[in-house]
Amino acid sequence: MAVSRTDTSLLGRWWWSVDRWTLAALLALVAIGYVMMLSASPAVAERIGASSRHMFLLRQVFYSTIAVCVMIVVSLATPRWVLRLALLGALGALALTALTLVIGVEIKGARRWLPIPGLSLQPSEFLKPCLAVVCGWLLAEGKRTRRFPGMLIAFIFIGIVAVLLKQQPDIGMLAVIVMVFLAQLFVSGINLLLVAVGGAGIVGLGFLAYALQPHVRSRVQRFLDPEAGDNFQIRMSLEAFGNGGLLGRGPGEGRVKDVLPDAHADFVFPVVGEEFGLVVCLVILAIFAFVVIRGLVRLMPERDPFVSLAATGLLTQFGLQAFINMGSSLHLIPTKGMTLPFVSYGGSSVIALAIGMGFLLALTRRRTQRAEESQAFLPSGGRMPVMT
């Protein structure tokens, strides 16, 4: 892409200010997702009797193309517009998440999806990136303006989300949102004693979920004792990694996709391990680590607390979701139905991830003080910290 440094158009300014290495890494994950859908999805489509064996592949191409466009468009935004979009998105996703409890589609005992023609929308997916940005702004504004109860509002927001997700139930999603918020609290400079109290609270909530939620108890028991229940997916997943070895059996030569019901979604990583081996698995792991570490390094000289806190939340969410997916496949943690970002099949999940990474790219763009001075979205008319 040839764009002159003297090009002052919107696209030209974006190209020379955006983090192109992070953008390239994210596009690489999308490309890997295409390859894995081409390999894993036909077997799944045939097993469920789909009208076309390439149904999931075509849908993934459609969703991922939209996701890339959304990510680039969102990355054009200024910090002020990132905040506005996130606030509107958080309120809308919160309302739709509440709506799932009324008219949501029940799948495997949980009401997390809204019935939309051609798509099962999971509104809570959009809560994650939007809530990270909104909470980052509330914490930053609370520290800047003593009379503004930013931390209190953030806790109330998280509490409302926790009640809704518990009712669905979606304990895994709740755990991710809470851990992202705790990471933001830590970066904001909160007292370490309060961080310890928050960590103890998470442990307590974990024991409570284990005691009150049968599906949580079942997953933990199966993780601790493989003989305690049905561990078919984990057993086949570990067998796939063993069969793949160092270099894999070759593209399309895997067998685990013929038996795993979620080989194209939550368990796409074992398909990678069996067909492409340990080397490619490590490459994918390195790409995720690169995005997170590079993002954190770029934030080190950042003097805008809103950007630092919001981007930290987005990076924590991205890395945590990847870890949960890969850790579940490798039996390092109890199983949790969570997609591998941009690699697994998904509709609402891949669009939500694209929005989150678009926010990240927008917040970490290089900007001049003159170009980025802006009025914050505050009823009081206060000013958002200026990026330099």
ZALO-329894 format. One record per residue (C-alpha): residue number from 1; y, z, x. Coordinates in steps of 0.5 Angstrom, whole numbers. Last residue first. Example, Ala and Ser with C-alpha at 12.3 -4.5 7.8 and 13.67 -1.06 7.14 Angstrom:
REM residues 2
{r 2, {-2, 14, 27}}
{r 1, {-9, 16, 25}}
//
This chain:
REM residues 388
{r 388, {28, 46, 1}}
{r 387, {25, 49, -6}}
{r 386, {30, 52, -10}}
{r 385, {28, 58, -14}}
{r 384, {29, 57, -22}}
{r 383, {36, 59, -25}}
{r 382, {37, 63, -30}}
{r 381, {39, 61, -37}}
{r 380, {37, 67, -41}}
{r 379, {32, 63, -45}}
{r 378, {29, 60, -39}}
{r 377, {26, 54, -37}}
{r 376, {29, 53, -30}}
{r 375, {36, 49, -29}}
{r 374, {35, 45, -23}}
{r 373, {36, 44, -15}}
{r 372, {31, 39, -13}}
{r 371, {34, 33, -10}}
{r 370, {40, 37, -7}}
{r 369, {35, 41, -3}}
{r 368, {31, 36, -1}}
{r 367, {23, 35, -3}}
{r 366, {17, 34, 1}}
{r 365, {11, 34, -5}}
{r 364, {7, 41, -5}}
{r 363, {9, 42, -13}}
{r 362, {8, 35, -15}}
{r 361, {1, 35, -12}}
{r 360, {-1, 41, -14}}
{r 359, {1, 40, -22}}
{r 358, {-3, 33, -21}}
{r 357, {-9, 37, -18}}
{r 356, {-9, 41, -25}}
{r 355, {-8, 35, -29}}
{r 354, {-13, 32, -26}}
{r 353, {-18, 38, -27}}
{r 352, {-16, 38, -34}}
{r 351, {-18, 31, -35}}
{r 350, {-24, 32, -31}}
{r 349, {-26, 38, -36}}
{r 348, {-24, 34, -42}}
{r 347, {-29, 28, -41}}
{r 346, {-35, 30, -36}}
{r 345, {-40, 28, -32}}
{r 344, {-40, 31, -25}}
{r 343, {-37, 29, -19}}
{r 342, {-29, 30, -21}}
{r 341, {-30, 38, -20}}
{r 340, {-37, 40, -20}}
{r 339, {-38, 42, -27}}
{r 338, {-39, 49, -30}}
{r 337, {-45, 52, -34}}
{r 336, {-46, 58, -30}}
{r 335, {-53, 60, -27}}
{r 334, {-53, 67, -23}}
{r 333, {-51, 66, -16}}
{r 332, {-54, 64, -9}}
{r 331, {-59, 60, -13}}
{r 330, {-57, 53, -10}}
{r 329, {-55, 50, -16}}
{r 328, {-51, 56, -18}}
{r 327, {-48, 56, -12}}
{r 326, {-46, 49, -12}}
{r 325, {-43, 50, -19}}
{r 324, {-40, 56, -18}}
{r 323, {-37, 54, -11}}
{r 322, {-34, 48, -14}}
{r 321, {-30, 52, -20}}
{r 320, {-28, 57, -15}}
{r 319, {-25, 52, -10}}
{r 318, {-21, 48, -16}}
{r 317, {-19, 55, -19}}
{r 316, {-16, 58, -12}}
{r 315, {-12, 52, -11}}
{r 314, {-9, 52, -18}}
{r 313, {-7, 59, -17}}
{r 312, {-5, 58, -10}}
{r 311, {0, 52, -12}}
{r 310, {3, 57, -18}}
{r 309, {4, 63, -13}}
{r 308, {7, 59, -8}}
{r 307, {11, 54, -12}}
{r 306, {14, 60, -16}}
{r 305, {15, 64, -10}}
{r 304, {20, 58, -6}}
{r 303, {20, 59, 1}}
{r 302, {14, 55, 3}}
{r 301, {12, 55, 10}}
{r 300, {5, 57, 9}}
{r 299, {4, 53, 3}}
{r 298, {2, 47, 7}}
{r 297, {-3, 51, 10}}
{r 296, {-6, 53, 3}}
{r 295, {-6, 46, 1}}
{r 294, {-10, 44, 7}}
{r 293, {-15, 49, 6}}
{r 292, {-17, 48, -1}}
{r 291, {-17, 40, 0}}
{r 290, {-21, 41, 6}}
{r 289, {-26, 46, 3}}
{r 288, {-27, 41, -3}}
{r 287, {-28, 35, 2}}
{r 286, {-32, 39, 7}}
{r 285, {-37, 41, 1}}
{r 284, {-38, 34, 0}}
{r 283, {-39, 32, 7}}
{r 282, {-44, 38, 7}}
{r 281, {-48, 35, 1}}
{r 280, {-48, 28, 5}}
{r 279, {-51, 31, 11}}
{r 278, {-56, 35, 7}}
{r 277, {-60, 29, 4}}
{r 276, {-57, 23, 0}}
{r 275, {-63, 22, -6}}
{r 274, {-65, 30, -6}}
{r 273, {-59, 33, -4}}
{r 272, {-54, 29, -9}}
{r 271, {-59, 30, -15}}
{r 270, {-59, 37, -13}}
{r 269, {-51, 37, -14}}
{r 268, {-51, 33, -21}}
{r 267, {-54, 40, -24}}
{r 266, {-48, 42, -28}}
{r 265, {-47, 34, -31}}
{r 264, {-51, 28, -29}}
{r 263, {-58, 32, -28}}
{r 262, {-56, 37, -34}}
{r 261, {-63, 36, -38}}
{r 260, {-67, 36, -31}}
{r 259, {-73, 32, -31}}
{r 258, {-72, 25, -29}}
{r 257, {-66, 27, -25}}
{r 256, {-71, 31, -21}}
{r 255, {-74, 25, -18}}
{r 254, {-70, 22, -13}}
{r 253, {-71, 15, -11}}
{r 252, {-64, 12, -14}}
{r 251, {-60, 12, -7}}
{r 250, {-65, 14, -1}}
{r 249, {-70, 20, 0}}
{r 248, {-65, 24, 3}}
{r 247, {-62, 25, 10}}
{r 246, {-63, 32, 12}}
{r 245, {-69, 34, 7}}
{r 244, {-68, 31, 0}}
{r 243, {-75, 34, -2}}
{r 242, {-73, 41, -1}}
{r 241, {-66, 40, -4}}
{r 240, {-70, 37, -10}}
{r 239, {-75, 43, -10}}
{r 238, {-69, 48, -10}}
{r 237, {-66, 44, -17}}
{r 236, {-73, 44, -20}}
{r 235, {-74, 52, -19}}
{r 234, {-67, 53, -22}}
{r 233, {-68, 48, -28}}
{r 232, {-74, 51, -30}}
{r 231, {-72, 59, -29}}
{r 230, {-75, 61, -36}}
{r 229, {-75, 68, -36}}
{r 228, {-76, 75, -32}}
{r 227, {-81, 71, -26}}
{r 226, {-75, 69, -22}}
{r 225, {-72, 76, -22}}
{r 224, {-65, 77, -20}}
{r 223, {-63, 71, -22}}
{r 222, {-67, 71, -28}}
{r 221, {-64, 78, -30}}
{r 220, {-57, 76, -29}}
{r 219, {-58, 70, -33}}
{r 218, {-61, 74, -39}}
{r 217, {-56, 79, -39}}
{r 216, {-51, 74, -39}}
{r 215, {-54, 71, -45}}
{r 214, {-55, 78, -49}}
{r 213, {-48, 80, -48}}
{r 212, {-47, 87, -49}}
{r 211, {-50, 90, -43}}
{r 210, {-49, 85, -38}}
{r 209, {-42, 84, -41}}
{r 208, {-40, 91, -40}}
{r 207, {-43, 91, -33}}
{r 206, {-38, 85, -31}}
{r 205, {-32, 88, -35}}
{r 204, {-33, 94, -30}}
{r 203, {-34, 90, -24}}
{r 202, {-27, 86, -26}}
{r 201, {-24, 93, -27}}
{r 200, {-26, 95, -20}}
{r 199, {-23, 89, -18}}
{r 198, {-16, 90, -22}}
{r 197, {-16, 97, -19}}
{r 196, {-17, 95, -12}}
{r 195, {-11, 90, -13}}
{r 194, {-7, 96, -16}}
{r 193, {-9, 100, -10}}
{r 192, {-7, 94, -5}}
{r 191, {1, 94, -8}}
{r 190, {3, 87, -11}}
{r 189, {5, 82, -6}}
{r 188, {6, 76, -10}}
{r 187, {0, 73, -6}}
{r 186, {-5, 79, -9}}
{r 185, {-2, 78, -16}}
{r 184, {-4, 70, -15}}
{r 183, {-11, 72, -13}}
{r 182, {-12, 77, -19}}
{r 181, {-10, 71, -24}}
{r 180, {-15, 66, -21}}
{r 179, {-20, 72, -21}}
{r 178, {-18, 73, -29}}
{r 177, {-18, 65, -30}}
{r 176, {-25, 64, -27}}
{r 175, {-28, 70, -30}}
{r 174, {-26, 68, -37}}
{r 173, {-29, 61, -36}}
{r 172, {-36, 65, -34}}
{r 171, {-35, 69, -40}}
{r 170, {-35, 64, -45}}
{r 169, {-36, 67, -52}}
{r 168, {-33, 64, -56}}
{r 167, {-31, 71, -58}}
{r 166, {-30, 73, -51}}
{r 165, {-26, 67, -49}}
{r 164, {-21, 69, -55}}
{r 163, {-20, 76, -53}}
{r 162, {-19, 74, -46}}
{r 161, {-14, 69, -47}}
{r 160, {-10, 74, -51}}
{r 159, {-11, 79, -45}}
{r 158, {-9, 74, -40}}
{r 157, {-2, 72, -44}}
{r 156, {-1, 80, -45}}
{r 155, {-2, 81, -37}}
{r 154, {3, 75, -36}}
{r 153, {8, 78, -40}}
{r 152, {8, 85, -37}}
{r 151, {8, 81, -30}}
{r 150, {14, 77, -32}}
{r 149, {18, 83, -35}}
{r 148, {25, 80, -33}}
{r 147, {30, 86, -32}}
{r 146, {28, 86, -25}}
{r 145, {30, 78, -24}}
{r 144, {27, 75, -17}}
{r 143, {20, 79, -18}}
{r 142, {19, 78, -25}}
{r 141, {21, 70, -24}}
{r 140, {16, 70, -19}}
{r 139, {10, 73, -23}}
{r 138, {12, 69, -29}}
{r 137, {12, 63, -26}}
{r 136, {5, 64, -23}}
{r 135, {3, 66, -29}}
{r 134, {5, 59, -32}}
{r 133, {2, 55, -27}}
{r 132, {-4, 58, -27}}
{r 131, {-4, 58, -35}}
{r 130, {-3, 51, -35}}
{r 129, {-9, 49, -30}}
{r 128, {-14, 54, -33}}
{r 127, {-12, 53, -41}}
{r 126, {-14, 46, -40}}
{r 125, {-21, 47, -40}}
{r 124, {-20, 52, -46}}
{r 123, {-19, 46, -50}}
{r 122, {-26, 44, -50}}
{r 121, {-26, 37, -53}}
{r 120, {-32, 34, -55}}
{r 119, {-31, 26, -55}}
{r 118, {-32, 20, -58}}
{r 117, {-29, 22, -65}}
{r 116, {-26, 29, -64}}
{r 115, {-31, 35, -66}}
{r 114, {-27, 41, -62}}
{r 113, {-31, 45, -57}}
{r 112, {-32, 52, -55}}
{r 111, {-36, 55, -60}}
{r 110, {-43, 58, -57}}
{r 109, {-50, 59, -59}}
{r 108, {-53, 53, -55}}
{r 107, {-48, 49, -58}}
{r 106, {-43, 51, -64}}
{r 105, {-38, 46, -66}}
{r 104, {-31, 49, -67}}
{r 103, {-28, 49, -74}}
{r 102, {-26, 57, -74}}
{r 101, {-27, 60, -67}}
{r 100, {-25, 53, -64}}
{r 99, {-18, 54, -67}}
{r 98, {-17, 59, -63}}
{r 97, {-18, 55, -57}}
{r 96, {-14, 50, -60}}
{r 95, {-8, 55, -60}}
{r 94, {-9, 57, -53}}
{r 93, {-9, 50, -51}}
{r 92, {-3, 48, -54}}
{r 91, {1, 54, -52}}
{r 90, {-2, 53, -45}}
{r 89, {0, 45, -45}}
{r 88, {7, 47, -47}}
{r 87, {8, 52, -41}}
{r 86, {5, 47, -36}}
{r 85, {9, 41, -38}}
{r 84, {15, 45, -38}}
{r 83, {13, 49, -31}}
{r 82, {11, 42, -28}}
{r 81, {18, 39, -31}}
{r 80, {22, 44, -27}}
{r 79, {18, 43, -21}}
{r 78, {19, 36, -21}}
{r 77, {14, 31, -24}}
{r 76, {11, 25, -20}}
{r 75, {5, 29, -19}}
{r 74, {4, 29, -27}}
{r 73, {4, 21, -27}}
{r 72, {-1, 21, -21}}
{r 71, {-6, 26, -24}}
{r 70, {-6, 22, -31}}
{r 69, {-7, 16, -28}}
{r 68, {-13, 19, -24}}
{r 67, {-16, 22, -30}}
{r 66, {-15, 16, -34}}
{r 65, {-20, 12, -29}}
{r 64, {-24, 18, -29}}
{r 63, {-25, 18, -37}}
{r 62, {-27, 11, -37}}
{r 61, {-31, 11, -31}}
{r 60, {-35, 17, -33}}
{r 59, {-36, 14, -40}}
{r 58, {-39, 7, -37}}
{r 57, {-43, 11, -33}}
{r 56, {-46, 16, -39}}
{r 55, {-47, 10, -43}}
{r 54, {-51, 6, -38}}
{r 53, {-58, 7, -41}}
{r 52, {-55, 4, -47}}
{r 51, {-56, 7, -54}}
{r 50, {-58, 14, -52}}
{r 49, {-65, 16, -53}}
{r 48, {-64, 23, -50}}
{r 47, {-69, 21, -44}}
{r 46, {-66, 14, -43}}
{r 45, {-59, 17, -42}}
{r 44, {-61, 22, -37}}
{r 43, {-65, 17, -33}}
{r 42, {-59, 12, -33}}
{r 41, {-54, 18, -31}}
{r 40, {-57, 20, -25}}
{r 39, {-56, 14, -20}}
{r 38, {-50, 10, -23}}
{r 37, {-47, 17, -25}}
{r 36, {-48, 19, -18}}
{r 35, {-44, 13, -15}}
{r 34, {-38, 14, -20}}
{r 33, {-37, 21, -18}}
{r 32, {-37, 20, -11}}
{r 31, {-31, 15, -12}}
{r 30, {-28, 21, -16}}
{r 29, {-29, 26, -10}}
{r 28, {-26, 20, -5}}
{r 27, {-20, 20, -10}}
{r 26, {-19, 27, -9}}
{r 25, {-19, 27, -1}}
{r 24, {-14, 21, -1}}
{r 23, {-9, 25, -6}}
{r 22, {-10, 31, -1}}
{r 21, {-9, 26, 5}}
{r 20, {-3, 23, 2}}
{r 19, {1, 29, 1}}
{r 18, {7, 26, -4}}
{r 17, {13, 25, -1}}
{r 16, {13, 18, 2}}
{r 15, {9, 15, -4}}
{r 14, {13, 19, -9}}
{r 13, {20, 17, -6}}
{r 12, {18, 10, -6}}
{r 11, {15, 10, -13}}
{r 10, {21, 13, -16}}
{r 9, {25, 8, -13}}
{r 8, {29, 9, -6}}
{r 7, {25, 5, -2}}
{r 6, {28, 6, 5}}
{r 5, {21, 8, 8}}
{r 4, {18, 2, 6}}
{r 3, {12, 2, 1}}
{r 2, {6, -3, 3}}
{r 1, {0, 0, 0}}
//
